[in-house]
Amino acid sequence: MEIGKTIKEIQIGDSASFSKTISETDVYLFAGITGDFNPMHMNEEYAKITPFKQRIAHGPIAASLIAPVLGTKLPGLGTIAVESSSRYLAPVMIGDTITARGEVIEKDEAKNLVTMKLTFTNQHGTVVIDGYVTVMPPLEKFRDKIKHL
């Protein structure tokens, strides 16, 4: 295993992304994990009378797609999320392919904190979620310990 980038290795403007198609299974598993069985997500007949006219995925499913970016790409292994915010701008439909992208916009080396702008788009280029996340990238002193795992 290789530890992620340290704060000294990260540059303003660095970015990484991850894409996934949201499936029926994802929606059912998320409902089971969270207990959110809102019929807007689970019941096709109910969903037909909503503004969306069809079932939509839970917003946090799409928002959680930033996790593989932070934990495996940028900063990467050893990163700790500190704070996040999201705005849900458009529905995510079952079958949509969502790309979660994070871009470094601020660094605070004294506190070992990095702030990233988040953008989540569907396969049509529509921004469905945007927001920010502040993370603590891994510390240099953990590199040798991680190599032995």
KELOMAR-183881 format. One record per residue: residue number from 0; residue in one letter; x, y, z of N, C-alpha, C in turn. Coordinates in Angstrom, 2 decimals. Each point is the difference from the previous one (the first is absolute). Layout:
<rs>
    n  res     n_xx     n_yy     n_zz    ca_xx    ca_yy    ca_zz     c_xx     c_yy     c_zz
  NUM    a        X        Y        Z        X        Y        Z        X        Y        Z
...
</rs>
This chain:
<rs>
    n  res     n_xx     n_yy     n_zz    ca_xx    ca_yy    ca_zz     c_xx     c_yy     c_zz
    0    m     0.83    -1.18     0.00    -0.83     1.18     0.00     0.87     1.24     0.00
    1    e    -0.48     1.02    -0.64     0.73     1.26    -0.02    -0.88     1.09     0.59
    2    i     0.55     0.72     0.93    -0.74     1.08     0.66    -0.33     1.09    -1.02
    3    g    -1.08     0.73     0.26    -0.41     1.07    -0.89     0.96     1.18     0.06
    4    k    -0.34     1.03    -0.76     0.83     1.20    -0.05    -0.06     0.75     1.32
    5    t     1.16     0.49     0.42     0.05     0.86     1.19    -0.34     1.43    -0.43
    6    i    -0.20     0.85     0.97    -0.38     1.38    -0.30     1.06     0.71    -0.84
    7    k     1.27    -0.34     0.18     1.07     0.62    -0.78    -0.03    -0.46    -1.46
    8    e    -0.55    -1.18    -0.26    -0.06    -0.54    -1.37    -1.24     0.47    -0.75
    9    i    -0.98     0.49     0.71    -1.26     0.43    -0.61     0.12     1.44    -0.46
   10    q    -0.53     0.26    -1.20     0.05     1.35    -0.56    -1.42     0.51    -0.23
   11    i    -0.18     1.32     0.14    -1.28     0.61    -0.36    -0.26    -0.34    -1.47
   12    g    -1.21    -0.44    -0.31    -0.36    -0.38    -1.35     0.08    -1.49    -0.27
   13    d     0.68    -0.77     0.88     0.01    -1.46    -0.15    -1.44    -0.51     0.05
   14    s    -0.30    -1.01    -0.78    -1.36    -0.55     0.00     0.03    -1.50    -0.27
   15    a    -1.08    -0.65     0.37    -0.19    -1.42    -0.26    -1.49    -0.27    -0.06
   16    s    -0.36    -1.10    -0.66    -1.42    -0.32    -0.13    -0.23    -1.51     0.05
   17    f    -1.27    -0.34     0.17    -0.45    -1.39     0.02    -1.40    -0.03    -0.60
   18    s    -0.30    -1.00    -0.83    -1.32    -0.12    -0.62    -0.62    -1.35     0.33
   19    k    -1.32     0.01     0.13    -0.76    -1.23     0.27    -1.42     0.17    -0.49
   20    t    -0.55    -1.07    -0.55    -1.41    -0.02    -0.37    -0.81    -0.44     1.21
   21    i    -1.01     0.81     0.35    -0.84    -0.28     1.16    -1.04    -1.05    -0.40
   22    s     0.02    -1.12     0.69    -0.86    -1.13    -0.37    -1.20    -0.14     0.95
   23    e    -0.92    -0.81    -0.42    -1.14    -0.38     0.82     0.49    -0.60     1.32
   24    t     0.99    -0.85    -0.09     0.57    -0.64     1.19     0.56     1.04     0.96
   25    d     0.69     1.01    -0.53     0.53     1.06     0.86    -1.10     0.66     0.81
   26    v    -1.12     0.29    -0.64    -1.12     0.67     0.67    -0.57    -0.90     1.10
   27    y    -0.21    -1.28    -0.28    -0.56    -0.90     1.00     0.98    -0.23     1.16
   28    l     1.28    -0.16    -0.31     0.98    -0.18     1.07     0.10     1.25     0.88
   29    f    -0.01     1.17    -0.63     0.08     1.25     0.77    -1.22     0.14     0.91
   30    a    -1.17    -0.32    -0.52    -1.22     0.07     0.82     0.11    -0.94     1.19
   31    g     0.52    -1.19    -0.22     0.16    -0.96     1.09     1.00     0.46     1.03
   32    i     1.09     0.59    -0.45     1.04     0.46     0.92    -0.49     1.19     0.84
   33    t    -0.69     0.93    -0.66    -0.38     1.24     0.68    -1.39    -0.01     0.60
   34    g    -0.86    -0.90    -0.47    -1.40     0.00     0.43    -0.85     0.99    -0.76
   35    d     0.54     0.63    -1.04    -0.75     0.98    -0.80    -0.75    -0.72    -1.12
   36    f    -1.23    -0.38     0.32    -0.86    -0.68    -0.98    -1.04     0.96    -0.57
   37    n     0.36     1.26    -0.14    -0.88     0.99    -0.60    -0.52    -0.56    -1.32
   38    p    -1.32     0.02    -0.22    -0.54    -0.58    -1.24     0.49     0.69    -1.27
   39    m     0.54     1.21     0.14     0.57     0.66    -1.18     1.17    -0.81    -0.56
   40    h     0.64    -0.77     0.88     1.13    -0.83    -0.40    -0.41    -1.45    -0.27
   41    m    -1.08    -0.44     0.64    -0.30    -1.43     0.05    -1.26    -0.44    -0.75
   42    n    -0.91     0.93    -0.28    -1.32    -0.39    -0.53    -0.26     0.72    -1.32
   43    e     0.01    -0.76    -1.08    -0.15     0.58    -1.34    -1.34     0.71    -0.16
   44    e    -1.07    -0.57     0.52    -1.33     0.64    -0.14    -0.05     1.33     0.75
   45    y     0.53     0.01     1.20     0.06     1.26     0.74     0.85     1.02    -0.75
   46    a     1.15    -0.43    -0.48     0.93     0.91    -0.67    -0.64     0.65    -1.23
   47    k    -0.93    -0.67    -0.63    -0.67     0.55    -1.20    -0.77     1.28     0.32
   48    i    -0.43     0.17     1.25    -0.77     1.21     0.34     0.89     1.12     0.54
   49    t     1.31    -0.23     0.05     0.94     1.03     0.47     0.44     0.87    -1.19
   50    p     0.64     1.11     0.27     0.50     0.84    -1.10     0.97    -0.71    -0.94
   51    f     0.64    -1.07     0.49     1.00    -0.71    -0.81    -0.60    -1.08    -0.90
   52    k    -1.23    -0.42     0.30    -0.75    -0.98    -0.79     0.61    -1.39    -0.02
   53    q     1.06    -0.19     0.74     0.63    -1.31     0.13     0.81    -0.03     1.29
   54    r     0.39    -1.21     0.42     0.81    -0.12     1.21     1.33     0.70    -0.18
   55    i     0.47     0.58     1.08     1.33     0.62    -0.02     0.86    -0.68     1.06
   56    a     1.30     0.06    -0.20     0.93    -0.54     0.97     0.11     0.95     1.19
   57    h     0.36    -0.54     1.14     0.27     0.83     1.17     1.18     0.92    -0.34
   58    g    -0.12     1.28     0.31     1.08     0.94    -0.29     1.33    -0.39     0.61
   59    p     0.01    -0.46     1.26     1.28    -0.36     0.60     0.72    -1.17    -0.69
   60    i    -0.70    -0.81    -0.77     0.71    -1.04    -0.75     0.99     0.66    -0.94
   61    a    -0.48     0.97    -0.77     0.88     0.69    -0.94     1.08     0.78     0.74
   62    a    -0.39     0.69     1.07     0.97     0.80     0.75     1.12    -0.85     0.58
   63    s    -0.30    -1.24     0.35     1.01    -0.87     0.59     1.05    -0.46    -1.01
   64    l    -0.23     0.25    -1.27     0.98    -0.41    -1.01     1.29     0.81     0.08
   65    i     0.03     1.02     0.84     1.26     0.73     0.20     0.94    -0.82     0.89
   66    a    -0.53    -0.96     0.75     0.84    -0.78     0.92     1.15    -0.72    -0.71
   67    p    -0.22    -0.67    -1.13     1.15    -0.64    -0.64     1.01     1.00    -0.57
   68    v    -0.45     1.20    -0.32     0.94     1.04    -0.44     0.92     0.35     1.17
   69    l    -0.60     0.35     1.12     0.78     0.44     1.16     0.87    -1.11     0.57
   70    g    -0.55    -1.20     0.08     0.69    -1.10     0.66     0.98    -0.78    -0.85
   71    t    -0.09     0.13    -1.33     0.90    -0.79    -0.85     0.75     0.82    -1.04
   72    k    -0.42     1.24    -0.25     0.63     0.78    -1.07     0.61     1.30     0.48
   73    l    -0.82     0.88     0.57     0.47     1.33     0.40    -0.70     0.45     1.26
   74    p     0.66     0.14     1.09     1.40    -0.28     0.22     0.38    -1.48    -0.06
   75    g    -0.92    -0.92     0.35     0.29    -1.42    -0.08     0.03    -0.66     1.36
   76    l     0.59    -1.19     0.04     0.04    -0.83     1.20     0.53     0.79     1.20
   77    g    -0.75    -0.03     1.10     0.38     0.70     1.21    -0.72     1.32     0.20
   78    t    -0.83     0.39    -0.96    -0.74     1.25     0.09    -1.14    -0.11     1.00
   79    i    -0.22     1.07     0.74    -1.11     0.07     0.96    -0.90     1.17    -0.39
   80    a    -1.28    -0.28    -0.21    -0.97     1.07    -0.30    -0.32     0.72     1.30
   81    v    -0.05     1.34    -0.07    -0.24     0.82     1.17    -1.37     0.68    -0.07
   82    e    -0.36     0.51    -1.18    -1.25     0.72    -0.16    -0.41    -0.04    -1.46
   83    s    -1.32    -0.07    -0.24    -0.49     0.04    -1.38    -1.35     0.70    -0.06
   84    s    -0.29     0.54    -1.17    -1.31     0.60    -0.24    -0.40    -0.32    -1.43
   85    s    -1.29    -0.17    -0.21    -0.51    -0.35    -1.32    -1.29     0.74    -0.28
   86    r    -0.20     0.36    -1.27    -1.27     0.54    -0.48    -0.50    -0.94    -1.09
   87    y    -1.22    -0.46     0.16    -0.61    -0.90    -0.97    -0.73     0.85    -1.04
   88    l     0.48    -0.04    -1.23    -0.49     0.91    -1.04    -0.93    -0.65    -1.01
   89    a     0.11    -1.30    -0.19    -0.84    -0.73    -0.96    -0.11    -1.44     0.48
   90    p    -1.09    -0.67    -0.36    -0.17    -1.37     0.45     0.99    -0.95    -0.68
   91    v     0.34    -1.06     0.72     0.78    -1.09    -0.56    -0.96    -1.15    -0.25
   92    m    -0.09    -0.39    -1.25    -0.90    -1.09    -0.38     0.74    -1.34     0.06
   93    i    -0.76    -1.04     0.27     0.58    -1.34    -0.06     0.45    -0.22    -1.44
   94    g     1.24    -0.40    -0.15     0.60    -0.18    -1.33     0.90     1.15    -0.41
   95    d    -0.02     1.12     0.74     0.91     1.11    -0.31     1.43    -0.40     0.35
   96    t     0.93     0.46    -0.80     1.41    -0.14     0.31     0.48     1.33     0.57
   97    i     0.44    -0.05     1.23     0.42     1.21     0.71     1.53     0.03     0.09
   98    t     0.55     1.15    -0.31     1.43     0.24     0.17     0.18     0.98     1.14
   99    a     0.71    -0.44     1.02     0.33     0.84     1.16     1.41     0.52    -0.22
  100    r     0.15     1.32     0.07     1.31     0.63    -0.24     0.33     0.93     1.15
  101    g     1.21    -0.09     0.48     0.50     0.90     1.02     1.19     0.77    -0.53
  102    e     0.01     1.30     0.27     1.11     0.86    -0.42     0.50     0.80     1.20
  103    v     1.30    -0.03     0.22     0.61     0.71     1.12    -0.10     1.50    -0.26
  104    i    -0.60     0.71     0.98    -0.14     1.46    -0.15     0.72     0.76     1.11
  105    e     0.40    -0.71     1.07     0.64     0.68     1.12     0.83    -0.99     0.81
  106    k     1.13     0.47     0.51     0.85    -0.79     0.88     0.34     0.82     1.24
  107    d     0.00    -0.65     1.14     0.46     0.62     1.24     1.06    -0.94     0.57
  108    e     1.26     0.25    -0.36     1.07    -0.91     0.40     0.18    -0.03     1.51
  109    a    -0.22     1.11     0.68     0.17     0.04     1.46    -0.97    -0.94     0.70
  110    k    -1.20    -0.14    -0.53    -1.02    -0.87     0.61    -0.13    -1.34    -0.72
  111    n     0.78    -0.19    -1.07    -0.07    -1.22    -0.82    -1.42    -0.23    -0.52
  112    l    -0.59     1.04    -0.59    -1.35    -0.08    -0.55    -0.02     0.41    -1.47
  113    v    -0.78    -0.71    -0.77    -0.20     0.28    -1.42    -1.49     0.14    -0.24
  114    t    -0.40     1.05    -0.70    -1.40     0.18    -0.38    -0.13    -0.26    -1.50
  115    m    -1.04    -0.77    -0.34    -0.25    -0.35    -1.39    -1.41     0.40    -0.41
  116    k    -0.13     0.51    -1.20    -1.30     0.26    -0.62    -0.47    -1.32    -0.59
  117    l    -1.26    -0.35     0.27    -0.57    -1.25    -0.49    -1.03     0.29    -1.08
  118    t     0.04    -0.80    -1.05    -1.00     0.10    -1.07    -0.39    -1.42    -0.41
  119    f    -1.31    -0.24    -0.01    -0.53    -1.30    -0.39    -0.86     0.21    -1.24
  120    t     0.35    -0.65    -1.09    -0.75     0.16    -1.25    -0.53    -1.34    -0.46
  121    n    -1.11     0.06    -0.74    -0.53    -1.23    -0.60     0.55    -0.16    -1.41
  122    q    -0.43    -1.03    -0.67     0.51    -0.33    -1.33    -0.36     1.05    -1.05
  123    h    -0.92     0.89     0.31    -0.39     1.07    -0.92     0.77     1.29     0.27
  124    g     0.86    -0.02     1.01     0.76     1.19     0.37    -0.72     0.92     0.96
  125    t    -1.17    -0.42     0.47    -0.77     0.79     0.97     0.64    -0.13     1.38
  126    v     0.23     1.13     0.65     0.50    -0.03     1.38    -1.18    -0.35     0.91
  127    v     0.11    -1.13     0.68    -1.08    -0.45     0.88     0.25     0.36     1.46
  128    i     1.27     0.13     0.36     0.39     0.38     1.36     1.27     0.83    -0.11
  129    d     0.12     1.01     0.85     1.29     0.65     0.15     0.24     0.24     1.48
  130    g     1.23     0.31     0.35     0.30     0.22     1.40     1.48     0.14     0.24
  131    y     0.36    -0.20     1.26     1.39     0.15     0.45     0.30    -1.08     1.02
  132    v     1.27    -0.34     0.10     0.46    -0.91     1.04     1.35     0.49     0.51
  133    t     0.19    -0.12     1.30     1.30     0.28     0.61     0.52    -1.32     0.54
  134    v     1.25    -0.30    -0.36     0.61    -1.25     0.41     1.37     0.24     0.61
  135    m     0.44    -0.99     0.79     1.37    -0.04     0.50     0.73    -1.05    -0.82
  136    p     0.95     0.43    -0.84     0.77    -1.00    -0.73     0.93    -0.75     0.95
  137    p     0.51    -1.14    -0.44     0.88    -0.78     0.87     1.28     0.76     0.33
  138    l     0.54    -0.30     1.15     1.26     0.62     0.42     1.18    -0.81    -0.52
  139    e     1.05     0.68    -0.32     1.22    -0.63    -0.52     0.50    -1.11     0.92
  140    k    -0.09     0.21     1.32     0.56    -0.96     0.95    -0.68    -1.37    -0.03
  141    f    -1.16    -0.10    -0.67    -0.70    -1.28    -0.07     0.40    -0.82    -1.23
  142    r     0.79     0.56    -0.88     0.38    -0.72    -1.23     0.63    -1.35     0.29
  143    d     0.99    -0.05     0.89     0.68    -1.26     0.27    -0.93    -1.01     0.65
  144    k    -0.90     0.45     0.88    -0.93    -0.91     0.67    -0.98    -0.60    -1.00
  145    i    -0.49     0.78    -0.94    -0.95    -0.47    -1.01     0.64    -1.03    -0.93
  146    k     1.25     0.20    -0.35     0.70    -0.91    -0.92     0.05    -1.42     0.55
  147    h    -0.05    -0.17     1.30     0.12    -1.32     0.61    -1.35    -0.71     0.14
  148    l    -1.07     0.64    -0.37    -1.33    -0.64     0.12    -0.29    -0.90    -1.17
</rs>
